[in-house]
Amino acid sequence: MGVFWKWMTLRKRGLKHELAVAFGLVILALLVFLGYLFPGVSSVFQTKTNLNVVAGIVFLIVVLGFFLLTQKIIDPLIKISREAKKIAEGDLTHEVKLSGEDEIGELGVALNRMTKRIKENMEELKVFSEKTEVINSEINKRIFVLASLLQISNLISQNAKLEEIIEAGVDRCLSSGEMTLGCLILRDRQSNEYVVKSVHSQNKEELMAKGLGNFKVQLGVGALGQAILRQETIVIDKSSAGTYDTEELRSVFLLKNALVVPIASRGKIHGLLIAGNNKENFSCHAADKELMDLLSKQLSIAIENDLLATRVEKLEIVDSLTGLYNSTFVGERLNEEIKRAIRFQRPCAFVLFTIDRFSEFHGAFGHIAAENVLIKIGSILKENISEVDKAARFGDHEFALILPEKNKRQSIEVADEIRRKIEFVFSGEDDQRRKLTCTGSVTENPVDGITADELISKAREILDSAKSQGGNRISYKI
């Protein structure tokens, strides 16, 4: 009997057992009704009335069986379905509360475990996403750094002017998006003072009104003076509050935060590269420091290249294309000849030539043809001056003569002879655009000036006037 009752109970049993019990109740009722289970009482059910009573009892048993089935199986399934829907809608904090230990109870436990695991995975995914976002941000910043460096490197490799490289470098200080001002302070080659060379900022006009354009760094004074004196990078943000004297940065540059990087080479400070903003509680990022450091190195290379080119230019006195002297030689030699002429009270003249319509010729026939013209005219000049006279290529298509011991009249004769020979050499060309001529001006010491600069300036003034009158002439002031 105990075994039968244990089999009949619905506690701690599976769904298969529960269905079997419910179905067994129905079979039991039918067996009783048909007289197979308790034959001794079958005579009681012979009358129609009693048959109806038995049928009602069987029907009641069947209903109770199905009610049990609904309560034990269908209702928990509906409950799990509702709970699963809430979880599917994103409520991972929800928990299925089923105490049964059958398959439905195990399903609830499994669903809770799965929800917990999904929640943990979502949290891990969120952490991973945040890390990925940080990594992507760092990658983007490094791409900005690389693009900035490539731009500056291209300009340096193309021998761009120093001013162009400086402007590009200062502009790159703002590439991270967090800096609102970029500035370059450069040592002036004449005064050796550190002055503002370039500023990039949306409020540049306000900064200039505050005196930024006339600002000069005093060595050892303030954060900027310390950066030059110590030759070290200075970071001014929330972590360095009170470390440096930032009065100049606040009052003149209007900055609360700044990265100040020296531009140095071989122990010599050329200037400072500055990037900053006015954000509260700001911390300078490693990528910004790296960018500024690399930019300062590239600007240092550009400045050194420019200094080297200037030195080489000063050392060179001969034009590589025509073989004549260059403009650097003319300035120095003309001053020497003027001093000698004054000392010995002798004349000294200066002649300036320009090729008429040379730009039109260059545009029509190209660079090589233009160079050939310059070489040919250079030869004409060398062939028509004395040993003491000096001929030079003075500009792109300008030439000059230094004529010691010659007065203005004699110099005019020399200049006009050269003009006529140039006209003759090119007069045989078929194309009218190839028939080149030249215009010249003559000045003499001391009538038109007592220094090289004065004679050259006067000669250019006379030359411009002669060109406006049609060219192909030698002009001078009486």
C-alpha positions in Angstrom: 0.0 0.0 0.0 2.9 2.3 0.8 4.4 1.7 -2.6 1.1 2.4 -4.3 0.7 5.7 -2.4 4.2 6.7 -3.2 3.6 6.1 -6.9 0.3 8.0 -6.7 1.7 11.1 -5.1 2.5 14.1 -7.4 5.3 15.5 -5.2 8.9 15.3 -6.5 7.8 13.6 -9.7 8.3 14.4 -13.4 5.6 15.6 -15.8 5.5 12.1 -17.3 4.5 10.6 -14.0 1.9 13.4 -13.3 0.3 12.7 -16.7 0.2 9.0 -16.0 -1.5 9.6 -12.6 -4.1 11.9 -14.2 -4.8 9.4 -17.0 -4.9 6.5 -14.4 -7.7 8.3 -12.5 -9.8 8.5 -15.6 -9.2 4.7 -16.3 -10.0 3.9 -12.7 -13.3 5.7 -12.9 -14.2 3.9 -16.1 -13.3 0.5 -14.6 -15.5 1.2 -11.6 -18.4 2.3 -13.8 -18.2 -0.9 -16.0 -18.0 -3.2 -13.0 -14.6 -4.5 -13.7 -12.9 -3.1 -10.6 -15.5 -3.7 -7.9 -18.0 -6.3 -9.3 -19.8 -6.6 -6.0 -21.2 -3.1 -6.3 -22.1 -3.4 -10.1 -25.7 -4.4 -9.3 -26.2 -1.1 -7.6 -25.7 0.6 -11.0 -28.3 -1.4 -12.9 -31.1 1.2 -12.6 -31.0 4.2 -14.9 -31.0 6.6 -12.0 -28.0 5.0 -10.5 -26.3 4.9 -13.9 -26.6 8.6 -14.2 -25.2 9.1 -10.7 -22.2 6.9 -11.6 -21.7 8.8 -14.9 -21.7 12.1 -12.9 -19.1 10.7 -10.6 -16.9 9.6 -13.5 -17.3 13.0 -15.2 -16.4 14.7 -11.9 -13.3 12.5 -11.6 -12.3 13.3 -15.2 -12.8 17.1 -14.6 -10.7 16.9 -11.4 -8.0 15.0 -13.3 -7.8 17.6 -16.0 -7.9 20.4 -13.4 -4.9 18.8 -11.8 -3.2 18.6 -15.1 -3.9 22.3 -15.7 -2.8 23.3 -12.3 0.4 21.3 -12.3 1.5 21.7 -16.0 -0.3 24.4 -18.0 -0.3 27.2 -15.4 3.5 26.9 -14.6 4.1 26.9 -18.4 2.1 30.1 -18.8 3.9 31.6 -15.9 7.3 30.7 -17.4 6.2 32.1 -20.7 5.3 35.4 -19.1 8.5 35.6 -17.2 10.5 34.6 -20.3 8.8 37.4 -22.3 9.9 40.0 -19.7 13.4 38.7 -19.8 13.3 38.8 -23.6 12.2 42.5 -23.4 15.5 43.2 -21.6 14.6 42.9 -17.9 17.6 40.8 -16.9 17.0 41.5 -13.3 13.8 39.5 -13.4 13.8 36.0 -11.9 11.4 33.1 -12.5 10.0 31.9 -9.1 8.9 28.3 -9.4 9.4 25.9 -6.5 8.5 22.7 -8.2 11.2 20.0 -8.7 9.7 18.5 -11.9 10.7 19.4 -15.5 8.9 22.8 -15.2 10.8 23.6 -12.0 14.0 22.6 -13.7 13.1 24.7 -16.7 12.6 27.7 -14.4 16.0 27.1 -12.7 17.7 26.8 -16.1 16.0 30.0 -17.3 17.2 31.8 -14.2 20.7 30.5 -14.7 20.6 31.5 -18.4 19.4 35.0 -17.5 22.2 35.4 -14.9 24.7 34.2 -17.5 23.3 36.6 -20.1 23.5 39.4 -17.5 27.1 38.6 -16.7 27.9 38.4 -20.4 26.2 41.7 -21.0 28.3 43.3 -18.3 31.4 41.8 -19.7 30.4 43.0 -23.1 29.8 46.5 -21.8 33.2 46.5 -20.1 34.8 45.2 -23.4 32.9 47.8 -25.4 34.2 50.6 -23.1 37.7 49.3 -23.5 37.2 49.0 -27.3 36.0 52.6 -27.4 39.0 53.8 -25.5 41.3 51.8 -27.8 39.5 53.2 -30.9 39.9 56.7 -29.5 43.6 56.2 -29.0 43.9 54.7 -32.5 42.1 57.8 -34.0 44.4 60.1 -32.0 47.5 58.3 -33.3 46.1 58.5 -36.8 45.8 62.2 -36.3 49.4 62.3 -35.1 50.6 60.3 -38.1 48.7 62.5 -40.6 50.1 65.6 -39.0 53.6 64.3 -39.1 53.2 63.2 -42.7 52.0 66.7 -43.7 54.9 68.4 -42.1 57.4 65.8 -43.5 56.1 66.4 -47.0 56.5 70.1 -46.7 60.1 69.7 -45.4 61.0 67.2 -48.2 59.5 69.6 -50.8 61.8 72.4 -49.5 58.7 74.5 -48.6 59.3 77.9 -47.1 59.8 78.0 -43.4 56.7 80.2 -42.9 54.5 77.6 -44.6 55.9 74.8 -42.5 55.4 76.9 -39.3 51.8 77.6 -40.2 51.1 73.9 -40.8 52.8 72.9 -37.6 50.9 75.4 -35.4 47.6 74.4 -37.1 48.4 70.7 -36.3 48.5 71.7 -32.6 44.7 71.9 -32.8 44.2 68.5 -34.5 43.2 66.6 -31.3 40.1 68.7 -30.9 40.7 69.5 -27.2 43.1 72.3 -27.8 41.7 75.7 -28.8 44.9 77.6 -29.3 48.2 76.8 -31.0 51.1 79.3 -30.9 54.8 79.3 -31.9 57.3 81.6 -30.2 60.5 81.9 -32.1 63.9 83.5 -31.5 64.4 86.5 -33.7 67.6 86.2 -35.6 68.4 89.9 -35.4 67.5 90.8 -31.8 67.8 87.2 -30.3 64.5 87.9 -28.5 61.8 85.2 -28.3 58.7 86.7 -30.0 55.3 85.4 -31.2 55.7 84.1 -34.8 52.4 82.4 -35.4 49.0 82.1 -33.7 46.0 79.8 -34.6 42.9 80.4 -32.5 39.2 81.3 -33.0 39.7 84.4 -30.8 42.9 85.5 -32.4 41.7 89.1 -32.7 41.0 89.3 -29.0 44.4 87.8 -28.2 46.1 90.4 -30.4 44.2 93.1 -28.6 45.5 91.8 -25.3 49.0 92.3 -26.6 49.9 88.9 -27.8 51.5 90.2 -31.0 54.0 92.2 -29.0 54.7 89.6 -26.4 58.3 88.7 -25.6 59.5 85.9 -23.4 61.8 86.8 -20.6 64.2 84.0 -19.7 63.5 82.5 -16.4 60.3 84.5 -15.9 57.0 82.7 -15.8 56.2 79.2 -17.2 57.4 80.1 -20.7 60.7 81.6 -19.5 61.3 78.5 -17.3 60.6 76.2 -20.3 63.3 78.0 -22.3 65.8 78.2 -19.5 65.4 74.6 -18.4 64.9 73.3 -22.0 62.1 71.0 -20.8 58.4 70.4 -21.6 55.9 72.0 -19.2 52.4 70.6 -18.6 49.9 73.0 -17.0 46.6 71.3 -16.1 44.6 70.3 -13.0 47.4 68.0 -11.8 50.0 70.8 -11.8 48.0 73.5 -10.1 50.3 75.9 -8.3 53.5 74.4 -9.7 54.2 77.2 -12.3 53.7 80.9 -12.6 50.9 81.0 -15.2 50.0 84.7 -15.0 51.3 85.4 -18.6 49.4 82.4 -20.0 46.2 83.5 -18.3 46.4 87.2 -19.0 48.1 87.3 -22.5 47.3 83.9 -24.0 43.9 83.5 -22.2 44.7 79.9 -21.3 44.0 77.8 -18.2 45.7 74.7 -19.5 48.7 74.5 -21.7 51.4 72.2 -23.2 54.7 74.1 -23.6 57.3 72.2 -25.6 60.8 73.7 -26.4 61.9 73.6 -30.0 65.6 72.7 -29.6 68.5 71.4 -31.6 72.0 70.6 -30.4 71.4 72.3 -27.1 70.1 75.5 -28.7 66.6 76.7 -28.1 64.9 78.0 -31.2 61.6 78.7 -29.6 58.5 77.2 -27.9 55.4 75.4 -29.3 52.3 76.0 -27.2 48.9 74.3 -27.3 46.2 75.0 -24.7 42.5 75.6 -23.8 40.2 77.0 -21.1 38.5 73.8 -19.9 37.9 73.1 -16.2 39.5 70.1 -14.6 41.4 69.3 -17.7 44.2 66.7 -17.9 46.6 66.6 -20.8 46.5 63.2 -22.6 49.5 61.2 -23.6 48.6 61.4 -27.2 48.6 65.3 -27.1 52.1 65.2 -25.5 53.4 62.8 -28.1 52.0 64.9 -30.9 53.5 68.2 -29.5 56.8 66.5 -29.0 57.0 65.2 -32.5 55.8 68.5 -34.0 58.5 70.3 -32.1 61.1 68.0 -33.5 59.9 68.5 -37.0 59.8 72.2 -36.7 63.3 72.1 -35.3 64.4 70.3 -38.4 62.7 72.9 -40.6 64.3 75.8 -38.7 67.8 74.1 -38.9 67.3 73.5 -42.6 66.4 77.2 -43.1 69.4 78.4 -41.1 71.7 76.1 -43.1 70.2 77.3 -46.4 70.8 80.9 -45.3 74.4 80.2 -44.4 75.0 78.4 -47.7 73.3 81.2 -49.6 75.6 83.7 -47.9 78.6 81.6 -48.8 77.7 81.1 -52.4 78.5 84.1 -54.7 78.0 82.5 -58.1 74.7 81.7 -59.9 74.7 78.0 -60.8 72.7 78.5 -64.1 74.5 81.5 -65.8 77.9 81.4 -64.1 77.5 85.1 -63.2 77.8 86.4 -59.6 74.6 86.4 -57.5 72.6 89.1 -55.7 74.5 88.4 -52.4 77.8 89.2 -54.1 76.4 92.3 -55.7 75.4 93.9 -52.4 78.7 93.2 -50.6 80.9 94.1 -53.6 79.0 97.3 -54.5 79.5 98.6 -51.0 83.2 97.9 -51.2 83.5 99.6 -54.5 81.6 102.7 -53.3 83.8 103.0 -50.3 86.9 102.7 -52.5 85.4 105.3 -54.9 84.7 107.7 -52.1 88.2 107.2 -50.7 89.9 107.9 -54.0 87.2 110.3 -55.3 86.5 108.1 -58.3 83.2 107.2 -59.9 81.4 104.0 -59.5 78.2 103.0 -61.4 75.5 100.4 -61.1 73.4 99.1 -63.9 70.2 97.0 -63.5 68.6 95.1 -66.5 65.3 93.3 -66.8 64.2 91.1 -69.8 61.1 92.5 -71.4 58.0 90.1 -71.6 60.0 87.3 -70.1 57.0 85.9 -68.1 55.0 85.7 -71.4 58.0 83.9 -73.0 58.2 81.4 -70.1 54.5 80.6 -70.2 54.6 80.0 -74.0 57.8 78.0 -74.4 58.4 76.5 -71.0 61.1 76.3 -68.4 64.0 74.9 -70.4 63.6 77.5 -73.2 63.6 80.2 -70.5 66.7 78.9 -68.9 68.5 78.9 -72.3 67.6 82.5 -72.7 69.1 83.4 -69.3 72.3 81.5 -70.2 72.6 83.3 -73.5 72.1 86.8 -72.0 74.6 85.9 -69.2 77.1 85.2 -71.9 76.4 88.5 -73.7 77.0 90.4 -70.4 80.3 88.6 -69.7 81.6 89.3 -73.2 80.9 93.1 -73.1 82.5 94.2 -69.8 86.0 94.8 -68.7 88.0 92.7 -66.3 87.3 95.0 -63.4 83.6 95.1 -64.0 81.3 92.6 -62.4 78.2 91.0 -63.9 75.5 89.2 -61.9 72.2 87.6 -62.1 70.2 89.8 -59.7 66.8 88.1 -59.8 64.7 85.6 -61.7 65.1 87.5 -65.0 67.1 90.5 -63.8 70.8 91.2 -64.3 73.2 93.7 -62.8 76.6 95.3 -63.5 79.0 96.9 -61.1 81.2 99.3 -63.1 84.1 100.7 -61.0 86.0 103.7 -62.5 83.1 104.5 -64.8 80.9 107.5 -64.6 77.2 107.7 -65.7 77.9 108.6 -69.3 80.4 105.8 -69.8 78.1 103.3 -68.0 75.2 104.3 -70.2 77.3 103.5 -73.3 78.2 100.1 -71.9 74.5 99.4 -70.9 73.1 100.5 -74.3 75.7 98.4 -76.2 74.5 95.3 -74.2 70.9 96.2 -74.9 71.4 96.4 -78.6 73.3 93.1 -78.8 70.5 91.3 -76.9 68.0 92.8 -79.3 70.1 91.7 -82.2 70.7 88.1 -81.0 66.9 87.5 -80.7 65.8 89.5 -83.7 66.3 86.6 -86.1 63.5 84.5 -84.4 60.5 83.7 -86.5 58.0 83.8 -83.6 57.4 87.3 -82.5 57.2 86.1 -78.9 60.8 84.9 -79.1 62.1 88.3 -80.2 63.2 89.4 -76.7 64.6 92.8 -75.6 65.8 94.2 -72.4 65.4 97.5 -70.4 68.1 98.9 -68.2 68.7 101.7 -65.7 71.9 103.4 -64.6 72.9 105.0 -61.3 76.1 106.5 -60.1 77.8 107.2 -56.8 77.5 109.7 -55.2 74.8 111.4 -57.4 72.2 108.7 -57.0 73.3 107.4 -53.6 76.2 106.8 -51.3 75.5 103.2 -50.3 74.7 100.0 -52.2 71.1 100.0 -51.0 70.6 103.5 -52.2 72.0 102.9 -55.7 70.0 99.7 -56.1 66.8 101.3 -54.9 67.2 104.2 -57.2 68.0 101.9 -60.2 64.9 99.9 -59.5 62.8 103.1 -59.4 64.2 104.3 -62.7 63.8 100.8 -64.2 60.1 100.6 -63.3 59.5 103.9 -64.9 61.3 102.8 -68.1 59.3 99.6 -68.3 56.0 101.6 -68.0 57.1 103.6 -71.1 57.4 100.4 -73.3 60.8 99.0 -72.4 63.8 98.2 -74.7 65.7 101.3 -73.5 68.4 102.4 -71.1 67.1 105.0 -68.6 68.8 107.2 -66.0 68.3 110.3 -64.0 70.2 113.4 -64.9 
